[in-house]
Amino acid sequence: MKKVLNCCLILTIISVICIGESVKAMPNPWIDCGDDISCGAKKAGFNFPLRVKKYSVHAMDGLMEIKFPLDKKRTVTVRKAVEYKGAGGENGIQDISGDYNNYKFNEPVRLNNGVLFDVRGNNKNKFYVANFAAESGYYSFYCSEGMKMNDLKYFYKILEEAEAPRMNFSETEKNTIEKLSESRTVDGIVEPVYTQDCFPRTLQKKGVSKECFDRANLGDDKYCSASEIKMIKEYYKKGQNKDPLNDCSGKFCAEE
């Protein structure tokens, strides 16, 4: 009897060790990018220049997550994925929030402009998860303190700013942009553009693309999202372009 118990004990210990080693071997798919959206874009495989303050970025292959304060008491986590391999959701909306709690309220909610969200929570006036789908991808919003309908309007606004359609440049257009050195327009004021102007690291971290920055410097902002345009204008208003090699934030411009 003792031999049987000893054998069982040994097998149990071996099993625990094996499980422990298996857990250790599982790599964490998420990377911490701090406040660098461009870092998240490289890992996720897509850009997401969300214009919010005091944010932190995490990303994994095919998924980006940005956390930021909604107000003084609440923090919200927004996720984006351009593809989803799970089961099909209703209305084309997928739940990528990572929140697996069961809520008594789980229904679609439509804004006044016709935009549809799927929300989960206590009721329509206090929910914790909101999901949205568009041509640019799938989105989720999660807030442990709860959200209301007005929050959905704000979420849609910042998504609309970040995901306004942007055209792609051909190689010919890219070469032309690099050679041009004429003028740029900032709030209706024409200023000279110098060939040494570089792509600032400050803007790169926020998710502004180099193509957008180069073209905007030539007075053509149709290749930028609304969010990118605002960030570029703020950059120049602050006089951060005084030094062509440094953006006045103590960080060198990004390499081309």
Helices and strands as residue ranges (DSSP letters): H 2-25, E 31-34, H 37-44, E 56-60, E 63-69, E 75-81, G 90-92, E 105-110, E 116-123, E 126-134, E 137-147, H 149-162, H 171-179, E 183-186, E 189-192, H 201-205, H 210-216, H 226-237
